[in-house]
Amino acid sequence: MSLNNYFIYNAYIVNEKKIFRGDVLIQHGKINKIIKEGAAIDEICMANDTQFIDASDMYLLPGVIDEHVHFREPGLTHKGSFLSESKAAVAGGVTSVMDMPNVIPQTTTLTHWKEKMQLAEKKMYTNYAFYLAATDTNWEEIKHLDTKRVCGIKLFIGSSTGNMLISDSHVLEKILQFQKVPLVAHCEDESIIRANTESMKAVYGEDIPIGKHPLIRSEEACYLSSRNLIELAKKYNASLHILHISTAKELALFTKEFPSISGEICVAYLFFDDSHYQTLGTKMKCNPAIKTIDDKRELIKALSDTRIASIASDHAPHSAEEKNNTYLKAPSGIPMVQHTLPLMLELYWRKEIRLQTIVEKMCHAPARLFQIEKRGFIKENFYADLVLVNVNRSVKINSESIYYHCGWSPFENTELHTSIEKTFVNGVLAFDNGVFSNEPNGKPLFFNR
């Protein structure tokens, strides 16, 4: 019986700002040996059941760590589940995910966090961790969380999601002084959004055009909320990660003087702009709203400098029936996790980003930001979370190739110039050219804190 030992040879290995030709030996779930081109292969010890994989002309990357997903379990499994969405993730080269708390029941207590961890066991093709959401009333829960197992605290600032909106400034200040786990934030000013919505209703009634979404959830709503939270974080010297930056204006808030304050970009904002509402309608409705072509261009530029730390999916599936609704009734969110890496490789193909930068923002940076134990890099004795990418095989996104439970993507009929060939999770070949391993092999993430 195979112990999942693999020898990947002749790969172009992309790791820590370098690309080099080499081989990787996987044994017992970890990277046992990395051999640069020219080294003697007979110097390493291979098990008799080692499987050889010829990676000639292909790139071997660390598995993507997606710090921002909504897999919808528990309570919303008509949209997606741990099993379905993690399968989609590994098909896209994602090997670890951090799942958000807006499920049913919301993950605002340690009891609900533990129940969610138990529910995920043996269902996840990816490795996994879960956020705890902050509220005005759960400070005691936050104080007693397990820093080695809870990936972070999610702050909803100015934009309400259930009862998770933080309105008490004293509670917020307490949390910002709590430095045991990373703080991540959704920043939109609710008062501005409400005022904009009422103004649109005065003109259009209940039939607001979808194209007004970026005017309702406006640049001003995003910028003011992000700026105010960042100023408060500076006051308390807090580490803070602002999620899904959607405007060029917000990028100026991230400076070298405050390296502990960082930003995330999600891939949909790099491919869509407000001109696409006319054709895609509510399929591209998400919060914050996708905005102008100038915002999109500046966000792409920011990937290659220090203004943006990480790239994520904000994978948020809804059923086609839910999405096929009027603007005010259609939920916000886009299924993305299967296509984030392939789409970023499309930007590489267009020469808008380097492969090394993709790996930095999607693999290394999340591992550093969240202090993940032995993942996010191609290093000896690290877990063998790896993805093999073929830059010479084009694929088309269509209904047959989509693994999301919801069954749709706003990128359907898009031709991609690269393909995800194989994805390894904990040394197991979880995805191999459209074929999944028989059983999920994802494990809980642990954090060096």
C-alpha positions as CSV (number, residue, x, y, z in Angstrom):
1,M,0.0,0.0,0.0
2,S,1.3,3.4,-1.0
3,L,2.4,5.7,1.8
4,N,2.0,8.7,-0.6
5,N,5.7,9.0,-1.4
6,Y,6.4,11.0,-4.6
7,F,9.4,12.2,-6.5
8,I,8.6,15.3,-8.6
9,Y,11.4,15.9,-11.0
10,N,12.4,18.4,-13.6
11,A,10.1,21.1,-12.2
12,Y,10.6,24.8,-12.3
13,I,10.3,25.5,-8.5
14,V,8.9,28.9,-7.5
15,N,9.7,29.8,-3.9
16,E,11.0,32.8,-1.9
17,K,11.4,35.2,-4.9
18,K,13.4,32.6,-7.0
19,I,12.6,30.2,-9.8
20,F,15.0,27.3,-10.3
21,R,15.0,23.9,-11.9
22,G,14.9,21.0,-9.5
23,D,13.3,18.0,-7.9
24,V,11.2,17.5,-4.7
25,L,10.9,14.3,-2.7
26,I,7.7,13.9,-0.7
27,Q,7.7,11.3,2.1
28,H,5.1,10.7,4.8
29,G,3.3,13.9,4.1
30,K,6.2,16.3,4.2
31,I,8.9,17.6,1.9
32,N,11.9,15.4,2.6
33,K,14.3,16.8,0.1
34,I,14.7,19.6,-2.5
35,I,17.4,18.9,-5.1
36,K,18.5,21.7,-7.4
37,E,19.4,20.9,-10.9
38,G,22.8,19.2,-11.2
39,A,22.7,17.5,-7.8
40,A,23.2,13.7,-7.7
41,I,19.8,11.9,-7.3
42,D,21.5,8.8,-5.9
43,E,22.4,10.7,-2.8
44,I,18.8,10.5,-1.5
45,C,16.9,7.6,-0.1
46,M,13.6,6.7,-1.7
47,A,11.0,4.2,-0.5
48,N,10.2,1.3,-2.8
49,D,6.7,2.6,-3.4
50,T,7.9,6.1,-4.5
51,Q,5.8,7.4,-7.4
52,F,7.7,9.4,-10.0
53,I,6.1,12.5,-11.6
54,D,7.7,14.1,-14.6
55,A,7.2,17.9,-14.2
56,S,9.2,18.9,-17.3
57,D,8.2,22.4,-18.5
58,M,5.8,22.8,-15.5
59,Y,6.0,25.1,-12.4
60,L,5.8,23.7,-8.9
61,L,4.4,26.3,-6.4
62,P,3.5,26.1,-2.7
63,G,-0.1,25.3,-2.3
64,V,-2.2,28.5,-2.1
65,I,-3.4,29.6,1.4
66,D,-6.7,31.3,1.0
67,E,-7.2,33.4,4.1
68,H,-10.8,34.5,3.2
69,V,-13.5,32.0,2.2
70,H,-17.1,31.4,3.1
71,F,-17.8,27.6,2.7
72,R,-21.3,28.1,4.1
73,E,-21.4,25.2,6.6
74,P,-23.1,25.0,9.0
75,G,-26.6,26.2,8.3
76,L,-26.3,27.3,4.7
77,T,-25.4,24.1,2.9
78,H,-27.9,24.8,0.0
79,K,-25.2,27.3,-1.1
80,G,-22.1,25.2,-0.4
81,S,-20.5,22.7,2.0
82,F,-17.1,21.8,3.4
83,L,-16.9,18.9,1.1
84,S,-18.0,20.5,-2.2
85,E,-16.1,23.8,-1.7
86,S,-12.9,22.2,-0.5
87,K,-13.0,20.0,-3.6
88,A,-13.3,23.1,-5.8
89,A,-10.5,24.6,-3.9
90,V,-7.9,21.8,-4.5
91,A,-9.0,21.8,-8.2
92,G,-7.7,25.4,-8.2
93,G,-4.5,24.7,-6.4
94,V,-5.7,25.9,-2.9
95,T,-4.4,23.7,-0.1
96,S,-5.4,25.6,3.0
97,V,-8.4,27.9,3.8
98,M,-9.5,30.2,6.6
99,D,-13.3,30.2,6.8
100,M,-15.4,33.2,7.9
101,P,-17.9,33.3,10.7
102,N,-21.1,34.4,9.0
103,V,-22.9,31.0,9.0
104,I,-25.8,29.6,11.1
105,P,-25.2,29.8,14.0
106,Q,-22.7,32.6,13.6
107,T,-19.2,31.7,14.9
108,T,-19.2,34.2,17.8
109,T,-18.7,31.8,20.7
110,L,-16.0,29.2,21.4
111,T,-18.7,26.5,21.6
112,H,-19.8,27.3,18.1
113,W,-16.2,27.5,16.9
114,K,-15.5,24.0,18.4
115,E,-18.6,22.6,16.9
116,K,-17.6,23.9,13.5
117,M,-14.1,22.3,13.8
118,Q,-15.7,19.0,14.7
119,L,-18.1,19.3,11.7
120,A,-15.2,19.9,9.3
121,E,-13.3,16.8,10.4
122,K,-13.0,14.3,7.5
123,K,-14.9,16.5,5.2
124,M,-12.2,18.9,4.0
125,Y,-9.9,18.3,1.0
126,T,-8.0,21.4,2.1
127,N,-6.4,22.2,5.5
128,Y,-8.6,24.5,7.4
129,A,-9.0,27.0,10.2
130,F,-11.9,29.2,11.4
131,Y,-12.3,32.8,12.5
132,L,-14.1,34.0,15.5
133,A,-16.3,37.1,14.9
134,A,-16.2,40.0,17.3
135,T,-19.5,41.5,18.6
136,D,-20.4,44.1,21.1
137,T,-21.0,41.4,23.7
138,N,-18.5,38.5,23.3
139,W,-15.3,40.0,24.7
140,E,-15.0,37.2,27.3
141,E,-15.0,34.6,24.5
142,I,-12.3,36.5,22.7
143,K,-10.1,36.6,25.7
144,H,-10.1,32.8,26.1
145,L,-9.7,31.6,22.6
146,D,-6.9,29.1,21.7
147,T,-4.3,31.2,19.9
148,K,-2.7,28.2,18.3
149,R,-5.9,27.1,16.6
150,V,-8.1,30.1,16.0
151,C,-6.8,31.8,12.9
152,G,-8.0,35.3,13.7
153,I,-10.8,37.6,14.8
154,K,-13.1,39.0,12.2
155,L,-14.3,42.6,12.7
156,F,-17.3,43.9,10.8
157,I,-16.8,47.7,10.9
158,G,-19.7,49.9,9.8
159,S,-21.2,47.1,7.7
160,S,-23.7,44.9,9.4
161,T,-23.8,41.2,9.0
162,G,-26.3,39.7,11.4
163,N,-25.4,40.8,14.9
164,M,-21.7,40.9,14.2
165,L,-21.5,44.7,13.6
166,I,-19.3,46.3,16.2
167,S,-21.0,49.6,17.3
168,D,-19.5,50.0,20.8
169,S,-16.2,51.9,20.4
170,H,-15.0,50.8,23.8
171,V,-15.3,47.1,22.8
172,L,-13.4,47.9,19.6
173,E,-10.6,49.6,21.5
174,K,-10.3,46.6,23.8
175,I,-10.0,44.2,20.8
176,L,-7.4,46.4,19.1
177,Q,-5.3,46.1,22.2
178,F,-5.7,42.3,22.1
179,Q,-2.6,41.2,20.2
180,K,-2.8,37.4,20.6
181,V,-4.2,36.6,17.2
182,P,-4.5,38.6,13.9
183,L,-7.4,41.0,13.5
184,V,-9.1,41.1,10.0
185,A,-11.7,43.7,9.1
186,H,-14.5,44.3,6.6
187,C,-14.7,48.1,6.3
188,E,-17.7,49.9,4.9
189,D,-19.6,52.8,6.5
190,E,-23.1,51.7,7.1
191,S,-24.6,55.2,7.6
192,I,-23.3,56.2,4.1
193,I,-24.6,53.0,2.5
194,R,-28.1,53.5,4.1
195,A,-28.2,57.1,3.0
196,N,-27.2,56.2,-0.6
197,T,-29.8,53.4,-0.7
198,E,-32.6,55.7,0.4
199,S,-31.5,58.3,-2.3
200,M,-31.7,55.5,-4.9
201,K,-35.0,54.3,-3.7
202,A,-36.4,57.9,-4.0
203,V,-35.6,57.7,-7.7
204,Y,-36.1,54.0,-8.6
205,G,-38.3,52.7,-5.8
206,E,-37.6,49.0,-5.1
207,D,-36.3,48.5,-8.7
208,I,-32.8,49.9,-8.3
209,P,-30.5,49.0,-11.3
210,I,-27.6,46.7,-10.4
211,G,-25.2,49.3,-12.0
212,K,-25.9,51.6,-9.0
213,H,-24.3,49.1,-6.6
214,P,-20.8,50.8,-6.6
215,L,-22.5,54.2,-6.0
216,I,-24.5,52.8,-3.0
217,R,-21.6,51.0,-1.5
218,S,-19.4,53.8,-2.6
219,E,-15.7,54.7,-2.6
220,E,-16.4,57.1,0.3
221,A,-18.1,54.4,2.4
222,C,-15.0,52.2,2.0
223,Y,-12.4,54.8,2.4
224,L,-13.8,56.5,5.5
225,S,-14.4,53.2,7.3
226,S,-10.9,51.9,6.5
227,R,-9.2,55.2,7.4
228,N,-11.0,55.4,10.7
229,L,-10.1,51.9,11.8
230,I,-6.5,52.2,10.6
231,E,-6.1,55.5,12.6
232,L,-7.4,53.7,15.7
233,A,-5.1,50.7,15.1
234,K,-2.2,53.2,14.9
235,K,-3.2,54.7,18.2
236,Y,-2.9,51.3,19.9
237,N,0.0,50.0,17.7
238,A,-2.3,47.1,16.7
239,S,-1.7,44.7,13.9
240,L,-4.6,44.9,11.5
241,H,-5.4,43.3,8.1
242,I,-8.0,45.1,6.0
243,L,-9.9,42.7,3.7
244,H,-11.0,43.0,0.1
245,I,-9.7,46.5,-0.7
246,S,-11.8,47.8,-3.6
247,T,-10.7,51.3,-4.3
248,A,-7.5,53.0,-5.4
249,K,-8.0,55.7,-2.8
250,E,-7.7,53.1,0.1
251,L,-4.3,52.0,-1.1
252,A,-2.7,55.2,0.1
253,L,-3.6,54.1,3.7
254,F,-1.0,51.4,3.6
255,T,2.5,52.8,4.2
256,K,6.0,51.4,5.1
257,E,5.9,53.4,8.3
258,F,3.2,51.0,9.7
259,P,4.1,47.5,8.4
260,S,1.7,45.9,10.9
261,I,-1.2,47.4,9.0
262,S,-1.8,45.5,5.8
263,G,-4.3,45.0,3.1
264,E,-5.8,42.2,1.0
265,I,-7.1,42.2,-2.6
266,C,-9.6,39.7,-3.9
267,V,-9.3,38.4,-7.4
268,A,-12.7,39.5,-8.7
269,Y,-11.7,43.2,-8.3
270,L,-8.7,42.6,-10.6
271,F,-10.9,41.3,-13.5
272,F,-14.2,43.1,-13.3
273,D,-15.2,46.8,-13.2
274,D,-18.4,48.7,-13.3
275,S,-18.8,48.2,-17.0
276,H,-19.5,44.5,-16.4
277,Y,-22.7,45.1,-14.4
278,Q,-24.6,45.4,-17.7
279,T,-23.7,41.9,-18.8
280,L,-23.3,40.0,-15.5
281,G,-25.9,41.8,-13.4
282,T,-26.3,40.4,-9.9
283,K,-23.8,37.6,-10.6
284,M,-21.0,40.0,-9.8
285,K,-22.7,41.7,-6.9
286,C,-20.4,41.5,-3.9
287,N,-19.5,43.7,-0.9
288,P,-17.6,45.9,-1.1
289,A,-18.8,46.7,-4.6
290,I,-16.6,46.2,-7.7
291,K,-15.9,49.7,-8.8
292,T,-14.3,51.6,-11.7
293,I,-11.7,50.5,-14.3
294,D,-9.3,53.0,-12.8
295,D,-9.7,51.3,-9.4
296,K,-9.1,47.9,-11.1
297,R,-5.9,49.1,-12.8
298,E,-4.5,50.6,-9.7
299,L,-5.2,47.5,-7.7
300,I,-3.3,45.4,-10.2
301,K,-0.4,47.8,-9.9
302,A,-0.5,47.6,-6.2
303,L,0.1,43.8,-6.3
304,S,3.7,44.4,-7.3
305,D,4.6,46.8,-4.5
306,T,4.3,46.9,-0.7
307,R,0.8,48.5,-0.6
308,I,-1.0,45.1,-0.7
309,A,0.2,42.2,1.4
310,S,-2.0,39.3,0.2
311,I,-4.4,38.0,-2.4
312,A,-7.5,36.0,-1.5
313,S,-10.8,34.8,-3.1
314,D,-13.6,36.0,-0.7
315,H,-15.3,32.8,-2.1
316,A,-19.0,33.3,-1.3
317,P,-21.3,31.0,-3.2
318,H,-25.1,31.5,-3.5
319,S,-27.5,29.4,-5.5
320,A,-28.4,30.6,-9.0
321,E,-32.0,31.0,-7.9
322,E,-30.9,33.4,-5.1
323,K,-28.7,35.4,-7.4
324,N,-31.3,35.6,-10.1
325,N,-33.2,38.3,-8.3
326,T,-33.7,42.1,-8.1
327,Y,-30.8,44.2,-6.9
328,L,-32.1,44.7,-3.3
329,K,-33.1,41.0,-2.9
330,A,-30.1,39.3,-4.6
331,P,-27.4,38.4,-2.0
332,S,-23.9,39.6,-2.3
333,G,-21.0,37.2,-3.0
334,I,-19.2,35.4,-5.8
335,P,-18.0,31.8,-6.0
336,M,-14.2,32.1,-6.6
337,V,-12.0,29.7,-4.8
338,Q,-11.5,27.3,-7.7
339,H,-10.4,30.0,-10.1
340,T,-8.3,32.5,-8.0
341,L,-4.9,31.0,-8.9
342,P,-5.8,30.2,-12.5
343,L,-6.9,33.8,-12.9
344,M,-3.8,35.2,-11.3
345,L,-1.8,33.0,-13.7
346,E,-3.7,34.7,-16.5
347,L,-2.3,38.1,-15.2
348,Y,1.1,36.4,-15.3
349,W,0.5,35.4,-18.9
350,R,-0.5,39.0,-19.7
351,K,2.9,40.1,-18.1
352,E,1.1,42.1,-15.5
353,I,2.6,40.2,-12.5
354,R,5.5,37.9,-11.9
355,L,5.1,34.3,-10.8
356,Q,7.3,35.0,-7.8
357,T,4.9,37.8,-6.8
358,I,1.8,35.5,-7.1
359,V,3.5,33.0,-4.8
360,E,4.5,35.8,-2.3
361,K,1.0,37.2,-2.1
362,M,-1.0,33.9,-2.2
363,C,1.3,31.5,-0.3
364,H,4.1,33.1,1.7
365,A,2.3,36.3,2.9
366,P,-0.7,34.4,4.4
367,A,1.7,32.0,6.2
368,R,3.6,34.9,7.7
369,L,0.6,37.1,8.5
370,F,-1.2,34.3,10.4
371,Q,2.0,32.6,11.6
372,I,0.9,29.2,10.1
373,E,3.0,26.2,11.2
374,K,5.2,24.7,8.4
375,R,3.1,25.7,5.4
376,G,3.2,28.3,2.6
377,F,6.7,27.5,1.4
378,I,8.6,24.8,-0.4
379,K,11.0,23.9,2.4
380,E,12.4,20.7,3.7
381,N,10.4,19.3,6.7
382,F,7.4,21.5,5.7
383,Y,4.1,19.9,4.9
384,A,3.9,18.8,1.3
385,D,1.2,21.3,0.2
386,L,2.1,21.8,-3.4
387,V,0.5,22.6,-6.8
388,L,1.9,21.7,-10.2
389,V,0.9,24.2,-12.9
390,N,1.1,23.7,-16.7
391,V,1.7,26.9,-18.5
392,N,1.4,25.2,-21.9
393,R,-2.2,23.8,-21.6
394,S,-5.1,26.1,-22.0
395,V,-8.5,25.3,-20.4
396,K,-12.0,26.8,-20.5
397,I,-14.2,27.5,-17.5
398,N,-17.6,25.9,-18.2
399,S,-20.4,24.2,-16.3
400,E,-18.7,20.7,-16.6
401,S,-15.5,22.0,-15.0
402,I,-17.0,23.9,-12.1
403,Y,-17.0,22.0,-8.8
404,Y,-18.9,24.5,-6.7
405,H,-22.1,23.2,-5.2
406,C,-23.9,26.3,-6.7
407,G,-22.8,25.1,-10.1
408,W,-22.0,28.5,-11.7
409,S,-19.3,31.1,-12.0
410,P,-19.2,34.7,-13.4
411,F,-16.1,33.5,-15.4
412,E,-18.0,30.9,-17.4
413,N,-16.7,30.6,-21.0
414,T,-13.4,32.3,-20.0
415,E,-10.4,30.7,-21.8
416,L,-7.4,30.3,-19.5
417,H,-3.9,29.9,-20.8
418,T,-2.6,27.7,-17.9
419,S,-4.0,24.7,-16.1
420,I,-3.8,23.3,-12.6
421,E,-2.4,19.8,-13.2
422,K,-1.9,18.3,-9.7
423,T,-2.5,19.5,-6.1
424,F,-0.9,17.8,-3.1
425,V,-2.3,18.3,0.4
426,N,-0.2,16.9,3.3
427,G,1.7,14.8,0.7
428,V,-1.5,13.2,-0.7
429,L,-2.3,13.8,-4.4
430,A,-5.7,15.3,-3.7
431,F,-6.4,16.5,-7.3
432,D,-4.9,15.0,-10.5
433,N,-6.1,16.3,-13.8
434,G,-9.8,16.2,-12.9
435,V,-9.6,13.2,-10.5
436,F,-9.9,13.6,-6.8
437,S,-8.4,11.4,-4.1
438,N,-10.9,8.9,-2.6
439,E,-11.1,10.6,0.7
440,P,-10.5,14.2,2.0
441,N,-7.1,14.6,3.6
442,G,-7.3,18.1,5.0
443,K,-6.0,18.8,8.5
444,P,-6.6,21.6,11.0
445,L,-4.1,24.4,10.7
446,F,-1.9,25.3,13.7
447,F,-0.3,28.6,14.4
448,N,3.1,29.5,15.9
449,R,1.9,31.9,18.6
